[in-house]
Amino acid sequence: MSLPSASATGGHLPADADPNRTLQGLLDQRYSCRGFLPQEVPRATIERILQLAQRTASWCNAQPWQVVITRGAATERLRAALLAAQGEPPQSDFPWPREYQGVYQARRRECGLALYDAVGVPKGDREASARQALENFRFFGAPHVAIVTSDEALGVYGAVDCGAFVSNFMLAATSLGVATVPQAALASRADVLRAQLGLAADRRVVCGISFGFADEAHPANGFRTTRAGLDEVLTWAES
């Protein structure tokens, strides 16, 4: 599904468009792609995605995100460097979750098992699951990866703003027929990213987004995650 650009519509949707249905369609269509075609995305399309994502709201309008996007040989160099770093202690700029428990662990497990089932990894096969996990550092075959960083002084609030940017980046990409997958795994190699991409010392790696055109035939793209109902996440305070 492709939407008219803001420049083509004066910054507004056509009069007969239903913004709610448009947003619903994008949210329903977007998924985490884990199998990409090697074909690169045109530079103009990437820039359009960034123009749309740049409308993201942020604390005090700080807009803390900065993005490095790879293409061509730079993607291959980064892919090789990340794979070469496997086995070394991970280094991330933000602390990992202390643990997943209760419903969070259940949702995480459901997602992982669905992926493994889609790609034929038998339950309990640690070697096969480790090979699949390694696909994160191959960018699932994507021709591009966007590394999103925040300013060190902004701490967690800068990272929250970057999270909103990542979400809008993915929705904008979806609207233009480009598939994406957000990857916290890449942030576990912040030292490699910093060295390979020349990131400034005051930049903190939030995550990566691998993107390109989806390989619709790839088995990893054949499942979808579920979403909790409102009754699980909503509390009304009325008195």
C-alpha positions as CSV (number, residue, x, y, z in Angstrom):
1,M,0.0,0.0,0.0
2,S,1.4,3.4,-1.0
3,L,0.0,6.7,0.3
4,P,0.1,10.1,-1.5
5,S,3.1,12.2,-0.3
6,A,2.5,15.2,1.8
7,S,4.1,17.4,-0.9
8,A,1.6,16.0,-3.4
9,T,-1.4,16.7,-1.2
10,G,-0.4,20.0,0.3
11,G,0.4,18.3,3.6
12,H,-3.1,16.8,4.0
13,L,-4.8,13.6,3.0
14,P,-7.3,13.8,0.1
15,A,-10.7,15.1,1.2
16,D,-12.3,11.6,0.7
17,A,-9.6,9.8,2.7
18,D,-10.4,8.4,6.2
19,P,-7.3,9.1,8.3
20,N,-8.4,6.5,10.9
21,R,-8.7,3.7,8.4
22,T,-5.4,4.8,6.8
23,L,-3.6,4.5,10.1
24,Q,-5.3,1.2,10.9
25,G,-4.2,-0.2,7.6
26,L,-0.6,0.7,8.1
27,L,-0.6,-0.7,11.7
28,D,-2.2,-3.9,10.5
29,Q,0.2,-4.2,7.5
30,R,3.5,-3.6,9.3
31,Y,5.3,-6.6,10.7
32,S,8.9,-7.4,11.6
33,C,10.4,-8.7,8.4
34,R,13.1,-11.4,8.9
35,G,13.9,-12.2,5.3
36,F,14.8,-9.6,2.7
37,L,15.6,-9.4,-1.0
38,P,19.1,-8.1,-1.9
39,Q,17.6,-5.3,-4.0
40,E,18.4,-1.8,-2.6
41,V,15.8,0.8,-1.8
42,P,16.1,3.9,-4.0
43,R,17.8,6.8,-2.1
44,A,14.8,9.1,-2.8
45,T,12.5,6.6,-1.1
46,I,14.8,6.3,2.0
47,E,14.9,10.1,2.2
48,R,11.1,10.3,2.0
49,I,10.8,7.8,4.9
50,L,13.1,10.0,6.9
51,Q,11.2,13.1,6.0
52,L,8.0,11.5,7.3
53,A,9.7,10.1,10.5
54,Q,11.1,13.5,11.2
55,R,7.6,14.7,12.2
56,T,7.9,12.6,15.3
57,A,7.0,14.4,18.6
58,S,9.8,14.6,21.2
59,W,10.4,16.0,24.7
60,C,10.8,19.8,24.4
61,N,11.1,19.2,20.6
62,A,14.7,18.1,21.3
63,Q,14.6,15.7,18.3
64,P,17.5,13.8,19.8
65,W,17.7,11.1,17.2
66,Q,20.5,10.9,14.7
67,V,20.6,8.1,12.1
68,V,23.3,6.4,10.1
69,I,22.1,4.4,7.1
70,T,24.2,2.0,5.3
71,R,24.1,0.9,1.7
72,G,26.3,-1.1,-0.7
73,A,29.7,-1.9,0.6
74,A,29.1,-0.2,3.9
75,T,26.4,-2.7,4.7
76,E,28.6,-5.6,3.9
77,R,31.5,-4.2,6.0
78,L,29.2,-3.7,9.0
79,R,27.7,-7.1,8.6
80,A,31.1,-8.8,8.5
81,A,32.3,-6.8,11.6
82,L,29.3,-7.7,13.7
83,L,29.6,-11.4,12.8
84,A,33.3,-11.3,13.6
85,A,32.5,-9.9,17.0
86,Q,30.4,-12.9,18.0
87,G,31.8,-14.6,21.1
88,E,33.1,-11.4,22.6
89,P,31.3,-9.8,25.6
90,P,28.4,-7.6,24.5
91,Q,28.7,-3.9,25.0
92,S,25.5,-1.8,25.0
93,D,25.0,1.8,25.8
94,F,21.7,1.2,27.7
95,P,21.1,-1.5,30.3
96,W,19.2,-4.6,29.1
97,P,16.0,-5.6,30.9
98,R,16.9,-7.2,34.2
99,E,14.5,-10.0,33.4
100,Y,11.3,-11.0,31.6
101,Q,8.7,-12.4,34.0
102,G,5.0,-13.1,34.0
103,V,3.0,-12.0,31.0
104,Y,6.1,-10.3,29.5
105,Q,8.0,-13.6,29.5
106,A,4.9,-15.4,28.1
107,R,4.7,-12.9,25.2
108,R,8.4,-13.2,24.5
109,R,8.2,-16.9,24.5
110,E,5.2,-16.9,22.2
111,C,7.0,-14.8,19.7
112,G,10.2,-16.8,19.8
113,L,8.4,-20.2,19.4
114,A,6.3,-18.8,16.5
115,L,9.5,-17.7,14.7
116,Y,11.2,-21.0,15.3
117,D,8.2,-22.9,14.1
118,A,8.1,-20.8,10.9
119,V,11.7,-21.5,10.1
120,G,11.8,-25.1,11.1
121,V,13.8,-24.9,14.3
122,P,12.8,-27.8,16.6
123,K,11.8,-27.0,20.1
124,G,14.9,-27.4,22.4
125,D,17.4,-27.3,19.6
126,R,19.8,-24.8,21.0
127,E,22.2,-25.0,18.1
128,A,19.6,-24.2,15.5
129,S,18.1,-21.4,17.6
130,A,21.6,-19.9,18.0
131,R,22.0,-20.0,14.2
132,Q,18.7,-18.2,13.8
133,A,19.6,-15.6,16.4
134,L,22.8,-14.9,14.4
135,E,20.6,-13.7,11.5
136,N,20.1,-10.5,13.6
137,F,23.8,-9.6,12.8
138,R,23.3,-10.5,9.2
139,F,20.4,-8.0,9.1
140,F,18.3,-10.9,7.9
141,G,19.8,-10.3,4.5
142,A,18.6,-6.7,4.3
143,P,20.6,-4.3,2.0
144,H,20.3,-1.4,4.5
145,V,20.5,-0.9,8.2
146,A,19.6,2.3,10.1
147,I,21.5,2.8,13.4
148,V,19.6,5.2,15.7
149,T,21.5,7.1,18.3
150,S,20.6,9.6,21.0
151,D,22.5,12.2,22.9
152,E,24.2,10.9,26.1
153,A,23.1,13.8,28.2
154,L,19.4,13.2,27.6
155,G,19.5,9.7,29.1
156,V,16.4,7.6,29.1
157,Y,14.2,10.4,27.8
158,G,16.3,10.7,24.7
159,A,15.9,7.0,24.1
160,V,12.1,7.2,24.6
161,D,12.0,9.9,21.9
162,C,14.1,7.7,19.6
163,G,11.6,4.9,20.2
164,A,8.8,7.1,18.9
165,F,11.0,7.9,15.9
166,V,11.6,4.2,15.2
167,S,7.9,3.5,15.2
168,N,7.2,6.3,12.8
169,F,10.1,5.3,10.5
170,M,8.6,1.8,10.2
171,L,5.1,3.1,9.5
172,A,6.5,5.5,6.9
173,A,8.4,2.7,5.3
174,T,5.3,0.5,5.3
175,S,3.4,3.2,3.5
176,L,6.0,3.1,0.7
177,G,6.2,-0.6,0.4
178,V,9.5,-1.0,2.3
179,A,9.8,-3.7,5.0
180,T,11.5,-3.2,8.3
181,V,12.6,-5.0,11.5
182,P,13.6,-3.1,14.6
183,Q,16.6,-4.7,16.3
184,A,17.8,-4.3,19.9
185,A,20.3,-7.0,19.3
186,L,22.4,-4.6,17.2
187,A,22.7,-2.3,20.2
188,S,24.5,-5.0,22.1
189,R,27.5,-4.3,19.8
190,A,27.6,-0.6,20.4
191,D,31.4,-0.7,20.4
192,V,31.5,-2.3,16.9
193,L,28.9,0.2,15.6
194,R,30.9,3.1,17.0
195,A,34.1,2.0,15.4
196,Q,32.7,1.0,12.0
197,L,30.4,4.1,11.6
198,G,32.5,6.7,13.3
199,L,29.9,7.6,15.9
200,A,30.8,10.5,18.2
201,A,31.6,9.8,21.8
202,D,28.5,11.5,23.1
203,R,26.1,9.4,20.9
204,R,24.4,6.4,22.5
205,V,23.1,3.5,20.4
206,V,19.4,2.9,20.9
207,C,18.8,0.2,18.3
208,G,19.0,-0.6,14.6
209,I,16.4,-1.0,11.9
210,S,17.2,-3.4,9.1
211,F,15.1,-2.6,6.0
212,G,14.6,-3.3,2.3
213,F,12.1,-5.2,0.2
214,A,10.5,-8.3,1.8
215,D,11.2,-11.7,0.5
216,E,7.6,-12.9,0.6
217,A,8.6,-16.5,0.1
218,H,10.9,-16.6,3.1
219,P,9.4,-18.8,5.9
220,A,10.3,-16.3,8.6
221,N,7.9,-13.8,7.1
222,G,5.0,-16.3,7.4
223,F,3.9,-15.6,11.0
224,R,2.5,-12.6,12.9
225,T,2.7,-11.7,16.6
226,T,-0.4,-11.1,18.6
227,R,-1.4,-8.0,20.6
228,A,-2.9,-7.8,24.1
229,G,-6.5,-6.7,24.4
230,L,-7.3,-3.3,26.0
231,D,-8.5,-5.2,29.1
232,E,-4.9,-6.2,29.7
233,V,-3.3,-2.8,29.4
234,L,-6.0,-0.2,30.3
235,T,-7.1,1.0,33.7
236,W,-9.7,3.8,33.9
237,A,-9.4,6.3,36.8
238,E,-12.9,7.9,37.1
239,S,-13.4,8.6,40.8
